[in-house]
Amino acid sequence: MEQVTDHTLAAARKVIAVHINYPSRAAQRGRTPEQPSYFLKPSSSLALSGSTVERPAGCELLGYEGEIALIIGKPARRVGIEDAWNHVEWVTASNDLGVYDLRYADKGSNLRSKGGDGFTPVGPGLIAADAVDPSALRIRTWHNGDLVQDDTTGDLLFPFARLVADLSQLLTLEEGDIILTGTPAGASVAKPGDVVEVEVSAAVSTGSTTAGGASSGSITTGRLITRVAEGTTPFADFGAQPRTDDLQREEAYGSRAAAGLGALDAAVGHVQSSGAPAAAVGHAQSSEAPAAVGHVLPPELKAKLESVCTATLSSQLRKRGLNNVSIDGLTSTRPEKRIVGLARTLRYVPNREDLFKTHGGGFNAQKKAIDSVNEGEILVMEARGEKGTGTIGDILALRAQVRGAAAIITDGGVRDFSAVAAMDMPTYYANPHPAVLGRRHIPWDTDITIACGGTTVQPGDIIVADADGILVIPPALAAELADDSIAQEREETFIAEMVQQGHSVDGLYPLNAEWRARYENWEAGKANE
């Protein structure tokens, strides 16, 4: 069998990695992307099997991720999905290593956290791409001899041919380029002295020839071995320093339990960065290292809230006496999308020329808010319902999208509307307007309690939005609210079926005692199916 060699590594001009591609990983992360998203790793991060990787001095969380790597054999530019696999020459194993301690400093690029020397070992063997079915590959990872990842490519979110074709629409994939195709659930943290092994295997396609000459059976890359050592050279004092918190520990290990953390006391927990004073939690610590607002939305809760409509949630909120929790009067650029996320907040005050000189320019509160929004969060802006200027434009909206924001909500205007509306990230707005911010607004402060669209929003509130509107959910009520909404929608599914069969709504909607008994029998039958 062909082996990965120094020549293989030298031929790779680009290393491109996919964020989320396995359903098991998406379920673990609590989000399923509609389109693939990517980041670049430098070719200097490549390493051979048997190499040793350093956990940088001062870092705690060196994450490993077993992945299948594709090596491009001939250039691909604007190829179709049906032809894309023909541009892949080899398949091999890879380990997408990274330090979660530096994620905060990357602002979405992953360069510091995943670009270190030796952070992309590949090999040892090469499987000929034309010898295998790309939808029938198996990826396994062992940590100190224990099998921790075991998945197949049978139900990928984005099949390999789609990744190649998608990337080729904007850039030329060159011979030797490497694509890391995502990791399944089970990725975790390795410590100095640990050994991580990754293997890719496949059934050989009938009539094809493998790199080793076989024409049938199975083939494997062999185990890609990486040993972890402790780095001894500290970071220079002029750059970003390692920093972590319980949220990063949970992300690195895959769950709070795996990270050795206790359960969250409330539906939405609170975490604090190591070394940060309590008063700093929830506010940007500096323009260089903005801190998260300090709240966590558990993936299980997020999935439940995504499964129900705002109409159902609204009725459950009303039952609890909460009638003033909707952000009203706004339009969405992506009304077909349902979003759930934690609120980050930004407040504009009316323009006063002398104050705009001191607060409006440079890295002002607006730019700080955009540049500190984290993946899955929603930036909510208080613009007082003022429609005579823009509160967000295409460049800053793009920055929020690149950082992974779930949405932007403003009760003011939007500039560069066509470009903003074309983005995948939804923006909720009052109206388009061409004027710049300084005509009516001063960006004043962030992550405070604000008013938007007629209701109060606090940092860490849960925002749920769909085509019916936008709701603000108090975190302490969220778990109970989600469960009751799911139960309500189950009842309504039953009611709809009965109406479809011709029954009157009298006594059925809402359920009287007789119909409730029939519903409970229906529900029991569904549970046994």
N, C-alpha and C positions, 0 to 999 in steps of 0.2 A: 504493500500500500504506500502511496505517496505520503510524505510527512511534511508538516509545517517546518520551515527552516528560516534561517536569518534572511534568505533571499525573499521568502514569502512576505516577511514583515517589511522588508525594504521596499517591496513593490506597492505597498498600500499607501496611496496618497491621501486617502480619506478614510476615517472610521466613523460610521453613522450609526447611531443607536436609536431604537424605538422605545418610547416611554411605556405604554401599556398595550399588551397584545394578547394575553391569555385570559380567558374568562375567570379562571381561578384567582388571578392577580387583581383583576378588576373588582371582583367581589370582595377581596381582602382590603383593597384601597377604598371601596365604597363609591367608585365612579367608573362609568363605562364610556370611553370617548366615542364620538360619532365618526371621527376621522383620525388616522394615525398622526402622531406628532413625534418629532425627532430632536436629537441634539448631537453635536459633534464631539468626538474625542480625538485628541491629537495622536498622530501615528507614533509619537515617542512613548505613548502609554502601552504599546504592544510588547508582549513578552512571550517566551516559549514555555512549553510544559516543563515542570521541574524548577522553575524560577522561584525566587523568594521576593515577596513584596513587603515593603515597610508600611506599618501603620505609623503615620507621621507622629513625631514627638508631640505630646500634649493632646492627641486625639483619642477619643474613647470609642467611636462608632465606625469601624471599618466594615462596611456592608459588602456581602458577596451576592452575586446573582448569576446562577447558571443560565447560559443562553446558547442558542444555535446561531452560528455565524455563517453568513453567505459571502463567498469571495467571487467578485465579478471577473468573468473571463474575457468578455469583449465589451467595448463601450456601448452604453445605452443612453440614448437621448430621445425623449418623447416616444417611447415604445408603448405599445398596448399591452393589456394584461395577458392576452393570449400568446404574446411573443416574449414576455418578460423573462420567463424561466430559462429561455435559451441563452440569456446573457449571463447566467450564473454558471461558473465552472466547478466550484468546489463547495462542499458543506463541511463544517468542522465545529468543534466545541469552543466555547468562550466563557469567560468569567468577567462580568461587568462590575468591577470593584469600585468603591467610592467611599469617601468619609463624610458622614452626615454632619460632622462638626463644622463643616465649611459651607453647607448648603445656603445658609443665610447670606453669605457674601457673594453668591453667584448670581442672584436675581434671575434665575431661570436658565442660565447658560450651562451649568454643571461643569464649567471648566476647572475651577479649583477643586470641587468635590470629587470629580470623576476623571480628571485629566492627568493625575500623577504618574510618574514613571512606574511601569510595571502594572498599572491598573487595568490592563486589558490583555491578560494571557489568552492565547488561542492554541488549539491543536489537541493532541499531538498528530493524529492522522487526518488525512483529507479523504472525503467521500466524494466521488464524482457525481455532480448534480444530475447528469443525464441517466444515472443508474438507479435513482430513487424517486419515489412519489413524495413531493414536498408536503403533502397533507398526511403522511404516514410516518413521520419521524418521531423519535422518542428522546426526551431530554431528562437526564438524571444528575443529581448533585449529592455528594456525600460530604459531611462535615465531621472531621475526625472519625471517619469510618461509618457514621450513621447516615442512612439515606434520608435526606431532608426535602428533596424536590424530585418529583416523578410525574411527568405529564407528556402529552403528545400534541402534535400539531393538527389534530383532526378537527378542532372547533375554534381555531384562532379567530380573533376579531378581524384581523386583516391578514389574509393568506400571503405567503411570501411573494408570489407573482405580483400581487397588488402593491406591495411595498416597493418593489423594484420599479414597476410602471409609474407609481405615484412620484417617487423621487426623481425619476428621469424627466418628468414634465418641466422641472425648473433647473436642474443641474445635470451635467453629464457624469454618469457613473463610468469611471475609467477602469481599465484592466488592473486588477490587484486590489481595488477598493473593497472594504469589508463592511458588511451591514450586520449589526447585532439586532436580533429580531424580537427582543423582549424576554422577560423571565416569568415563569409560573409562580404561584404561591409557594411559600416555604423558604424564600430568601431570608437571610438573617445576618448576624454579626460574627465576625471572626476576630480572635484575639492572638497576640503573639504566642507562638508555639503551635498554633492550630494548623491543620492541613485541610484544604478544600479541593475536592476532585469533581470534575464535570465530564460527562460522557454523552455523546450523541450516537444513536444507533438507528438502523433502518432496515426494512425488508428490501431486498434488491429487486428492481422491476424485471419482469420476465423478458428475456431477449436482450437485456442491456449488459454492458460490461463495466465492472467496477474498476477503480484504480488498481486493485490487486489482481484483476483478471478473472474474478468469479462471475458467473452469469446468473446465479440464483442463490436463495438463502438469505442470510442477514449479514450485515456489515456494521462495524463500529469504528469510531474514531480512536478508541482506547481512552483511558482516563487522563484528562488534563489536570495536572497536579500543580498546586500553588501552595507554598509554605509562607506563613506570616511571621514577620520579625518586628521587633519594636524599633522604631526610629530613634536616633540619639541626638540628632541635630535640631535644636529648637527653631521655631519660626523667627524670622527677623522682626524687630519691633516696629517696622514701618509698613507692615502689611496686615491683612486680616488675620486675626488670631482664632484658634479653635474655640467654638462655643456650642453648647448643646443644651437641651431641655427635655422634659418628659415627652413632649410631642415628637421630637426627633428620635428619641429612644423607641417610642411606640412604632414610628414609621420604619425604623431600621430593623427592629426585631420582628415586625409584622403584627404585633398585638401588645396591649398593655400587660397581659399575663406573661407573655414570652419575655418581655423586658423587665419583669420582676416588679411591676408597678401595681399599686392597689387599684381597685375599681373606682370609677368616678362616683362621687357622692350624688351628683345631680345629673339630669339628662345631658347637660352640657357642662363639662368640667373646666377647670382652670389650671393652667400650667405656668411656670415661671422660669425664665432662662437662668442658668446657673450663674450665680454671682450678681444678678440684678436685684436691686432693692425692690421691695414689694410695691412701692409707690410708682415704680417705673413700668410695672406690668400694664399693658394696654396702651402704651404710648411709645412712639419712635424714640429710641435711645440716642440716635445720631443719624445724620444724613448718610453716613457710610454703612451703618449696620442697623437698619430699621427693624424693630422687634415686632413680632406678631402681636395682635391685640390680646392674646393670652387665653383664648377659648378653643375648645376642641368640640367638633361635631362628630360623635361616634358614627362609624360607617353604617352600623345596623339601623340607627335612628334615621340617618340620611336616606337610606334605601326605603324605609317605611314612608317617610314624608314624600318621597318622589313617586310613590305608588298611588297616592290619593290626590284628588282634585282640590283646588282652593275652595270650590263651592262647598265641599264636604267639610273641610277644615274650618271654613267660616261659620257653618252651622254649629259645629262643636265649640268653637270659641264663644259664640253667642249664648250657648247653654251655660257657659261659665261666666257670663256677664260681661264679656269683652266684645263691645260693638265698635270700638274706635281703633281698630288695628289694621286697617287697609290703607295702602298708599294709593290715592285716587287721582284720576284725571290724566294719567300718562298713557303713552302708546309705546309698544315694543317694536324694535327692528326685527325681532325674530319671534312672532307671536306663537309659532308652532312649538316652541321649546318650553319645557317645564324645568325650572331651576330651583335648587335648594342650596342655601349657603349661609354662612355667618356674616353678619353685617360689620363692615368697617365704615366709618363716618367721616364726612368733610363738611365744614360749614363755611358758607360765603356770607359776608356782611355787605350792606350797601356801600357802593363806592364813595369814598371821600378822598379827594386828590392827594392831600398830604399823607394820608395813611397808605394809599396805594404805593407811594414812593418807597415806603419802608417795608411793606408787606407783599406787594404785588409782583416784584421782580425776582430774578434769581431762582434759587431752589426753594420756591414758596410752598405754602401748605398744600396747594393743589398737586404740585409735582411730588411732594413728599408722600402724599396719600397714594398717588398712582404708583410710585416707586417702592412702596412697602406693602401693597396688597398682595396676599399670598394665594396659592393655588386653591380654588374652590370658594374663595371669599367673594363677597359682593360689596362694592363700594357705593354707598348711599350718600347723595349730596343734598344739602339744604340750600336751595336757591330762592326761597321765599315765594315760589311760584312766579318769579319774575321771568318774563318771556322775551325781553328785549335784548338779549345777548346770548352768546354761547357759553356753556359751562364746561363743555368737553369737546375736543376736536379729534381729528383722525390720528395724529401722532400719539397723543396721550392715551387714547382709546386702544391703539395698537399696543402700546407699552403694557397696558393692563391685561390685554389678551395674551401677550407673550409671557407675562408673569403667571398666567393661569387663572385670572379672575373669572368667576362664573358669570358676572354681569356687572353693569353700571346702571345705577338708578339716579336720575336727577329730576327735580321738579322745575327745572329751567330749560333753556334751549340747548341745541346741539349744533355745532359748526361742522363744516365739511361733511354734510349729512350723507351724501351718496357713499362716501368711503366708509363712514361709520356703519351705515346700514348694510354694507356688503360684508362686514366681518361676521365670523362665526359666533363670536361672543355677543349676546343680546345687550342692547342699551335701551332703557326705558326713559322716555323724555316727554317734555311738554310740547315742544315744537322745534322745527329747524329755525336757525337764525344765523346770519352771516357775521354778526358783530363779534369782536374779540371780547375777552373776559372783562378787561378794564373799563368797558363802557358803563357797566352797572354793578360790578361785583369786586370785592376784595377777598381772595382766599385767606381765611383767618386761622382756623385751627382744625385739628383732626382727632378722631377717636374720642369724641365727647357725645353727650346726648344732643340730638338734633330734632328738628321737625321737617318732614318731607311729605308732600302730597296730603297734608291734613292729619298726619299722625306722628307720634313720637317714636324715634328709633334710637336705640342705644347700641354701642359696640357689643358684639356678641349675641345680639338678638338673631333669631333664625328667620331668614327671609324665604318665603315660598311664593313662586310666581308661575302662572300659566296664562292661557288665553283669556281667562275670566278676570284676572287681576293680580294684585300683589298683596300679600299678607305679612304682617310682622308678628312672630310668635314668641312669647316670653319663654326663655329656655327652660325654666322650671316646670312648665306645663307640657313641653314638647312630647315626651315619651308617652304620657297618658293620652294626649290629644291624638297622636299617631295611631295608637292601638284602637281607640274608640272610632276614629275615622275609617280605619280598615273594616271594623265590624259594621259600621253604618253602610259602607259601600257594598259589603256582602249582602246585607238586607235589601238594598236597592237593586242589586243584580237579580235577586229572587223576585222582587216586585215587578221589575221590567219583564222578566220571563212570563209571569202570570198575566200581565197586561197584554203581552204579545199573543198569549193563548186565548185572549178574549174576555178575561175577567174584568169586572167593574172595579174602579178604584175605591168604591165605598167599602170601608172596613179593611181594605188592603193597603191603602196609603194614607195615613200610617197604619201599621199592623194592629188589628184588634187581637183579642185573645185566641180566637179560632185560627186566624191566619198566622199568628205567631207560632202556634203549635205546628202548623203545616210547614212553616219556614224552618223550624228546628229539625223536623224530620228531613227536610231537603238538605239542610246543612250537614246532618249526620250522614246522609247518603253520599254527599260530595267528599266528606272526609274519608269514606271507605273506598272510594274509587281508585 
